[in-house]
């Protein structure tokens, strides 16, 4: 028993030498509050477990050259605070909101203090692609970004890899879109323009069926429509135009010109401007051929009438001569 007591005494002496070799309160309970425990080289305590009478827990680190404020401390009452140069820099409240430059974060991440810029590296460790990248890829192929902004080349990309084609993005700051899903541009929560996955653009409609679908009016100074097989062939030798009697019969049956869509077709499918202009020109050229033929017929009739008039004059002259002879 004496040997055991001697060993315990020696151990206590060694512990005292280790923890009490410096000035007061190097290791132990502080005198200011019975619920505090501190480790320090010089007062104030550099490492401090803080308690109080209302059972809130706390843990703090203190700058060795300054007593206030702490470098950082945790509190079960009002969150976690981090300080540098005596100024609060980061704060997490009891609800889990994190504030940078503010002690009152209003969202999961709240930046304040006059400089809210964010810079988060670059995706390929090169100096020419600084930007912001959100690497989460829920519903996106692995290794692709959820959203990113790249400075060189100028890219804004959502749901894809910035340099890849086929993913939503704006390239070179000139509205050059690569679309993988649908892109909607809205004002006051009402979609004003939509670009679907095959590149069709809708203005005033969410379901564009053509390269450009506009639900509204268009005003322009000039519209140029590409066209092929322009109907100059109507004036080629050998082109046959149906008779007017045939045309009359077709109109009575169908209530519209041949090759021209009916009113119901136009209401259902709209008008293809290029094709319609081509067909209308063809009809104008065919009408011109009809007029030329009618002009020829009129010329023939005119000559016949003149011949009859000349014959009538001759007959009249002969009859007058016979009367004179009597």
C-alpha angles and dihedrals in degrees: 000000000000089000091052093050090049091053092050091050091050091050092051090050091053091049091050090051091051099046103026101045090102131054127303124309093019090141126003147051117328121237095224095067127014090214095060129096121189143182115196147149094211131001129299098064114257094201117028137176103204127200135167144189096277095058100249114150125225144176126188144181118206132201108248092224098048134042097205137079108015122236089238138339138185121218130183088210108053109009135255125317130190123197135191124185089359093301127113109245108166133021134182115194126213090264092060097254113143121215127193110195093359134078092204107061112188097191141025088280119019121179120194142145104094099291110070097162118135124205118182110177123259132281099240103031093248126133096231099061105058111158149112120290129182103199099192110120107189106159087002128101113270115265091028125109126250089214134344144175118206126187101202111063094018105248138161108187133179122191100356150053111294097227094044125093123228097049130101112272151120114240132203090355090276101105095259101158128203106192128198099159129009124304119205125190111198139182121201089354091301115114110241099176135012133192114195128206096270093053099259113147123214125192111192090359134079094205109056110184095186136043086271122018117180122189096199143029127321123206121191140152093225139005120193118202122194113231139175135192093036108197100251085122087080088077095048119113112268097027107141122216117196120244122266089244090058090047091050091052092050092049092050090052102040104023093225139067121276114273091014114114117244122249091257092052091051092050091049102041106018125226124301099216097202095047093041093051089050093051093044090051089050090054091048090051091048089049087052089055089050090052092048090051091047089050090054091048091049090050090053091048091048091053091049092050090049091050091051091048091051091049091049091052091051092049091048092050092051092049091052091051092053091052091053093051091056 
